Amino acid sequence: MPGGASELLCGCGGDIAEHYAFCPHCGIELRWSTEARRRSVSPPAGSLCRTLRSCATRTFERLADDHFHGPVPDEEAYTKFNLQDLYRLHSDRVVIREFQRSEEALNGADWEWWFHLGGYGFGMRVQAKRAKRGGGYDLEHVVRRTRARQSELLVQDAQATGCFPAYVLYNHRNWVAASRLGQVVDCRHGRGEQAQLGCTLVSALTVHAVLRSRPVRAAYVRDRSVPWHSLLCDAPQGQQTGLHMAHTATKDLHQRGLDDLRAAVRAEVRWADNQERYGAVARYGPWDEQEALGEDGAMAELDVPDPDFQHAEREVLGMPIYRDADEVLERPLSPLPERVRAMIEGVVTEPPDERAAGVLLIDLTG
């Protein structure tokens, strides 16, 4: 080994030498001092943000290669790759519990993510979708056993378990997000690169908004998603802990989804009241403010009484599936549910429902 042999081991289990700045096996940055190494002091935990950026880059490249050479694995394979990396590099703060499920339950299963610190935290119910070769997603998937849309079950399950509903998107196209929300930016962990769009997050309510429209525009969902490392850029700022910052980022994601859903409902009303005048040109959807054009190509003046909008919003958002969509934004960080505490401590627990593939638990201490 260059520079003299060493019996030091990285967290991944690979041999490292004292002069190494990065582990040659896993690439994790080695910043602890030579003296600390000699005293067998464990190195500080690596950055979750940096690991998530690396996972996104590998997903971006792997999915593109799989589409080119085929066959393409399903979402569970990419989820497994990424969870393995998270656990391998952060086993001191990451716990993964997988559940045994029937073959039928595999169809449309999702994950719970729980972020915690000092016994408090919050959860996300997450469904993964990989981009097809052309860049779209199977957003209209119906779960065979229930004959319900997967997106509807995701929101229902999230509501039942007190979690935010979200999609993690596995992408492969070198696209530039149309919305500033999804653009990659530099952070203290490194430069922003397009390949970091390999894994992005979007509210499940944004997906619901798009599914109310015709044609269904997967590109809108993609452009409203954000790089997943932005959720856990784990550098505390002032009195804000990493947990508070992640909670705020997740609530912002949920709020944008709720805004998209409201916009889609209002667009439906606008289209219904003007379809004879503008025909198919006046397509509806959350993007309709910019695209409802008249016959002369100018922005259409779609006059709809405001009470009609309000009535439609109350009707849709009053449905059981959305009843707590507003309320979840007001919830503060709360003590973890007993079942989540039990999983952190290694006590065997039952999944919250048959569609749950497993739970990812991340300690945001430090």
C-alpha positions as CSV (number, residue, x, y, z in Angstrom):
1,M,0.0,0.0,0.0
2,P,1.5,3.4,-1.0
3,G,3.0,5.3,1.9
4,G,3.3,2.4,4.2
5,A,0.9,-0.3,5.3
6,S,-1.9,0.5,7.7
7,E,-4.3,-1.6,9.7
8,L,-6.9,1.1,9.7
9,L,-10.3,0.3,8.3
10,C,-12.9,2.6,6.8
11,G,-16.6,2.3,7.8
12,C,-17.2,0.3,4.7
13,G,-14.6,-2.3,5.9
14,G,-11.9,-1.5,3.4
15,D,-8.2,-1.0,4.3
16,I,-7.0,2.6,4.3
17,A,-3.7,4.3,4.8
18,E,-3.1,7.3,7.0
19,H,-2.3,9.6,4.1
20,Y,-5.6,8.9,2.3
21,A,-8.0,11.8,1.9
22,F,-10.7,9.5,0.5
23,C,-11.4,5.8,1.0
24,P,-10.4,4.1,-2.3
25,H,-13.2,1.5,-1.8
26,C,-16.3,3.6,-1.2
27,G,-15.1,7.2,-1.8
28,I,-16.1,8.5,1.6
29,E,-14.1,11.5,2.7
30,L,-11.6,10.8,5.6
31,R,-11.2,14.0,7.6
32,W,-10.3,12.7,11.0
33,S,-6.8,13.4,12.3
34,T,-3.8,11.1,12.3
35,E,-3.6,11.3,16.0
36,A,-7.3,10.3,16.3
37,R,-6.6,7.3,14.1
38,R,-3.6,6.2,16.2
39,R,-5.8,6.3,19.3
40,S,-8.5,4.2,17.5
41,V,-11.0,7.1,17.7
42,S,-13.9,6.5,15.3
43,P,-14.2,9.1,12.5
44,P,-17.1,11.5,12.4
45,A,-20.1,10.4,10.4
46,G,-20.0,11.3,6.7
47,S,-22.5,13.7,5.3
48,L,-25.9,12.4,4.4
49,C,-26.2,15.1,1.8
50,R,-23.0,14.0,0.0
51,T,-24.1,10.4,0.0
52,L,-27.5,11.2,-1.4
53,R,-25.8,13.3,-4.1
54,S,-23.6,10.3,-5.0
55,C,-26.6,7.9,-5.0
56,A,-28.5,10.2,-7.4
57,T,-25.5,10.4,-9.7
58,R,-25.2,6.6,-9.8
59,T,-28.9,6.2,-10.3
60,F,-28.8,8.7,-13.2
61,E,-26.0,6.8,-14.9
62,R,-27.2,3.3,-14.1
63,L,-30.8,3.8,-15.3
64,A,-29.6,5.4,-18.5
65,D,-27.3,2.4,-19.1
66,D,-30.0,-0.1,-18.3
67,H,-32.4,1.6,-20.7
68,F,-29.7,1.4,-23.4
69,H,-28.8,-2.2,-22.9
70,G,-31.9,-3.6,-21.2
71,P,-33.7,-5.2,-19.5
72,V,-34.5,-2.4,-17.0
73,P,-35.0,-3.5,-13.4
74,D,-38.1,-2.3,-11.5
75,E,-38.1,0.5,-8.9
76,E,-37.3,-1.9,-6.0
77,A,-33.9,-2.7,-7.5
78,Y,-32.8,0.9,-7.6
79,T,-34.3,1.5,-4.1
80,K,-32.2,-1.5,-2.8
81,F,-29.0,-0.1,-4.4
82,N,-29.5,3.3,-2.7
83,L,-30.6,2.0,0.7
84,Q,-27.5,-0.3,0.7
85,D,-25.3,2.7,0.1
86,L,-27.0,4.7,2.8
87,Y,-26.6,2.0,5.4
88,R,-23.1,1.1,4.4
89,L,-21.8,4.6,4.8
90,H,-24.0,5.7,7.7
91,S,-24.7,2.6,9.8
92,D,-24.2,4.7,12.9
93,R,-27.3,6.7,12.1
94,V,-29.3,4.7,9.6
95,V,-31.6,1.8,10.4
96,I,-33.4,-0.2,7.7
97,R,-36.3,-2.6,8.5
98,E,-37.7,-4.7,5.7
99,F,-41.0,-6.4,6.0
100,Q,-42.0,-9.8,4.7
101,R,-44.9,-9.4,2.2
102,S,-47.0,-11.7,0.1
103,E,-46.4,-11.7,-3.6
104,E,-49.6,-9.7,-4.2
105,A,-48.5,-7.0,-1.7
106,L,-45.4,-6.5,-3.8
107,N,-47.6,-4.9,-6.4
108,G,-47.6,-1.2,-5.5
109,A,-45.7,-1.3,-2.2
110,D,-44.1,1.8,-0.7
111,W,-41.7,2.7,2.1
112,E,-41.9,4.8,5.2
113,W,-39.0,7.2,5.9
114,W,-38.7,8.5,9.5
115,F,-36.3,11.3,10.5
116,H,-35.7,11.7,14.2
117,L,-33.6,13.4,16.9
118,G,-34.0,12.9,20.6
119,G,-37.2,10.9,20.4
120,Y,-38.9,13.5,18.2
121,G,-39.4,13.3,14.4
122,F,-41.7,13.0,11.4
123,G,-42.4,10.5,8.7
124,M,-42.9,10.3,4.9
125,R,-44.7,7.6,3.0
126,V,-42.8,7.2,-0.2
127,Q,-43.4,5.5,-3.5
128,A,-40.6,5.1,-6.1
129,K,-41.1,5.6,-9.8
130,R,-38.4,5.1,-12.4
131,A,-38.4,7.2,-15.6
132,K,-39.2,5.3,-18.7
133,R,-36.8,5.5,-21.7
134,G,-38.7,8.5,-23.0
135,G,-38.7,10.2,-19.6
136,G,-42.3,9.6,-18.4
137,Y,-43.5,7.6,-15.4
138,D,-46.2,5.1,-14.8
139,L,-48.3,7.5,-12.7
140,E,-51.7,5.8,-13.5
141,H,-50.6,2.4,-12.2
142,V,-53.5,0.5,-10.6
143,V,-52.8,-2.0,-7.8
144,R,-54.2,-5.3,-8.9
145,R,-55.6,-6.5,-5.6
146,T,-57.5,-3.4,-4.7
147,R,-58.2,-2.1,-8.2
148,A,-57.3,1.4,-6.9
149,R,-54.8,3.8,-8.2
150,Q,-51.4,3.4,-6.5
151,S,-51.3,7.2,-6.0
152,E,-54.6,7.1,-4.1
153,L,-53.4,4.3,-1.8
154,L,-50.2,6.2,-1.1
155,V,-52.0,9.3,0.1
156,Q,-54.5,7.1,2.1
157,D,-51.7,5.1,3.7
158,A,-49.8,8.3,4.5
159,Q,-52.8,9.8,6.2
160,A,-53.4,6.6,8.2
161,T,-49.8,6.5,9.5
162,G,-49.4,10.3,10.1
163,C,-46.8,10.7,7.3
164,F,-46.3,13.1,4.4
165,P,-47.1,11.4,1.0
166,A,-44.3,11.7,-1.6
167,Y,-42.8,10.2,-4.7
168,V,-39.1,9.6,-5.2
169,L,-38.3,9.7,-8.9
170,Y,-35.4,7.8,-10.4
171,N,-34.4,9.8,-13.5
172,H,-31.9,9.3,-16.3
173,R,-32.4,12.1,-18.8
174,N,-30.1,15.1,-18.7
175,W,-32.9,17.5,-18.3
176,V,-32.9,21.1,-16.9
177,A,-35.9,21.6,-14.6
178,A,-38.3,24.2,-15.9
179,S,-39.1,25.2,-12.4
180,R,-36.5,26.9,-10.2
181,L,-37.6,24.5,-7.4
182,G,-35.9,21.5,-9.0
183,Q,-32.7,23.1,-10.2
184,V,-29.5,21.7,-8.9
185,V,-27.5,24.2,-6.8
186,D,-24.1,24.2,-5.0
187,C,-24.1,23.5,-1.3
188,R,-21.4,23.2,1.2
189,H,-21.0,19.5,0.3
190,G,-20.1,20.2,-3.3
191,R,-21.0,21.6,-6.7
192,G,-24.4,21.2,-8.2
193,E,-24.5,18.9,-11.2
194,Q,-27.3,17.7,-13.6
195,A,-26.6,14.1,-12.7
196,Q,-27.8,14.9,-9.1
197,L,-31.3,14.9,-10.7
198,G,-31.0,11.1,-10.7
199,C,-33.1,11.0,-7.5
200,T,-35.7,13.7,-6.9
201,L,-38.7,14.1,-4.6
202,V,-42.2,15.5,-5.3
203,S,-45.4,15.6,-3.3
204,A,-47.9,12.9,-4.1
205,L,-50.5,15.7,-4.2
206,T,-48.7,17.1,-7.3
207,V,-49.1,13.7,-8.9
208,H,-52.9,13.8,-8.0
209,A,-53.1,17.2,-9.6
210,V,-51.6,16.0,-12.9
211,L,-53.8,12.9,-12.9
212,R,-56.9,15.1,-12.8
213,S,-55.8,16.7,-16.1
214,R,-55.8,15.6,-19.7
215,P,-53.4,14.9,-21.2
216,V,-51.5,13.6,-18.2
217,R,-48.2,15.4,-18.1
218,A,-45.5,13.5,-16.4
219,A,-43.0,16.3,-17.3
220,Y,-44.9,18.6,-14.9
221,V,-44.3,16.2,-12.0
222,R,-40.7,15.8,-12.9
223,D,-40.2,19.6,-13.1
224,R,-41.8,20.2,-9.8
225,S,-39.6,17.6,-8.1
226,V,-36.5,18.6,-6.1
227,P,-33.1,16.8,-5.8
228,W,-33.5,14.5,-2.8
229,H,-30.3,15.6,-1.1
230,S,-31.9,19.1,-0.6
231,L,-34.1,17.5,2.0
232,L,-31.1,16.4,4.1
233,C,-28.4,18.9,3.5
234,D,-27.6,18.3,7.1
235,A,-25.8,21.4,8.3
236,P,-27.6,23.0,11.3
237,Q,-28.1,26.7,10.9
238,G,-28.3,28.8,14.1
239,Q,-31.0,27.4,16.3
240,Q,-32.3,25.1,13.5
241,T,-31.2,21.5,13.8
242,G,-30.9,19.2,10.8
243,L,-34.3,17.7,11.8
244,H,-36.0,21.1,11.9
245,M,-34.6,21.9,8.4
246,A,-35.7,18.6,7.0
247,H,-39.2,19.1,8.5
248,T,-39.4,22.5,7.0
249,A,-38.3,21.3,3.5
250,T,-40.8,18.5,3.6
251,K,-43.7,20.8,4.6
252,D,-42.7,23.1,1.7
253,L,-42.9,20.2,-0.6
254,H,-46.3,19.3,0.7
255,Q,-47.5,22.9,0.4
256,R,-46.5,23.0,-3.2
257,G,-48.4,19.8,-3.8
258,L,-51.5,21.2,-2.2
259,D,-51.2,24.4,-4.3
260,D,-50.9,22.2,-7.4
261,L,-54.0,20.3,-6.5
262,R,-56.0,23.5,-5.9
263,A,-54.7,24.9,-9.3
264,A,-55.8,21.8,-11.1
265,V,-59.3,22.0,-9.6
266,R,-59.6,25.6,-10.5
267,A,-58.4,24.8,-14.1
268,E,-61.1,22.1,-14.4
269,V,-63.8,24.7,-13.5
270,R,-62.3,27.2,-15.9
271,W,-62.1,24.6,-18.8
272,A,-65.7,23.4,-18.1
273,D,-67.1,26.9,-18.3
274,N,-65.2,27.8,-21.5
275,Q,-64.9,24.6,-23.5
276,E,-67.5,25.6,-26.0
277,R,-65.8,28.9,-26.6
278,Y,-62.2,27.6,-26.7
279,G,-62.6,23.9,-27.3
280,A,-59.7,21.5,-26.8
281,V,-57.2,24.4,-26.8
282,A,-58.3,25.3,-23.3
283,R,-56.7,22.3,-21.7
284,Y,-56.9,22.1,-18.0
285,G,-54.2,21.3,-15.5
286,P,-52.1,23.1,-12.9
287,W,-50.1,24.7,-15.7
288,D,-53.1,26.2,-17.4
289,E,-52.4,29.8,-16.4
290,Q,-49.8,30.0,-19.2
291,E,-51.4,27.7,-21.7
292,A,-55.1,28.5,-22.1
293,L,-55.0,30.2,-25.5
294,G,-57.7,31.7,-27.6
295,E,-58.2,31.1,-31.3
296,D,-55.9,34.0,-32.1
297,G,-53.1,32.5,-30.0
298,A,-53.5,35.2,-27.3
299,M,-54.0,34.4,-23.7
300,A,-57.7,33.4,-23.3
301,E,-59.8,35.5,-20.9
302,L,-61.6,32.7,-19.2
303,D,-64.2,34.4,-17.0
304,V,-65.3,32.1,-14.2
305,P,-67.2,33.4,-11.1
306,D,-65.0,33.1,-8.0
307,P,-67.7,31.3,-6.0
308,D,-67.5,28.5,-8.6
309,F,-63.8,28.1,-7.8
310,Q,-64.4,28.1,-4.1
311,H,-67.2,25.5,-4.3
312,A,-65.1,23.2,-6.4
313,E,-62.1,23.5,-4.1
314,R,-64.3,22.7,-1.0
315,E,-65.8,19.8,-2.8
316,V,-62.5,18.2,-3.8
317,L,-60.5,19.0,-0.7
318,G,-63.3,17.9,1.5
319,M,-63.0,14.4,0.1
320,P,-61.8,11.9,2.8
321,I,-58.5,11.3,1.0
322,Y,-57.6,15.1,1.3
323,R,-59.3,16.0,4.5
324,D,-56.1,16.3,6.5
325,A,-54.0,17.7,3.7
326,D,-54.1,21.2,5.3
327,E,-53.9,20.1,8.9
328,V,-50.6,18.1,8.3
329,L,-48.8,21.4,7.6
330,E,-49.6,22.7,11.1
331,R,-48.3,19.7,12.9
332,P,-45.1,20.4,14.9
333,L,-42.4,17.9,15.4
334,S,-43.9,15.3,17.7
335,P,-42.7,12.3,19.8
336,L,-42.1,9.3,17.7
337,P,-44.9,6.7,17.6
338,E,-44.2,3.7,19.7
339,R,-44.0,1.4,16.7
340,V,-41.2,3.6,15.3
341,R,-39.3,3.7,18.6
342,A,-39.5,-0.1,18.7
343,M,-38.0,-0.4,15.2
344,I,-35.2,1.9,16.1
345,E,-34.4,-0.2,19.1
346,G,-34.5,-3.4,17.1
347,V,-37.8,-4.8,18.5
348,V,-39.6,-6.8,15.8
349,T,-42.8,-5.0,14.8
350,E,-45.5,-5.6,12.3
351,P,-45.7,-3.4,9.2
352,P,-48.4,-0.6,9.3
353,D,-50.2,-2.2,6.4
354,E,-49.6,-5.0,3.8
355,R,-48.3,-2.6,1.2
356,A,-45.4,-1.3,3.3
357,A,-42.1,-2.7,1.9
358,G,-40.1,-1.4,4.9
359,V,-39.0,1.5,7.0
360,L,-35.9,3.7,6.7
361,L,-35.0,5.4,10.0
362,I,-32.5,8.2,9.9
363,D,-31.0,9.8,13.1
364,L,-30.3,13.5,12.4
365,T,-28.3,14.1,15.6
366,G,-25.3,16.3,15.0
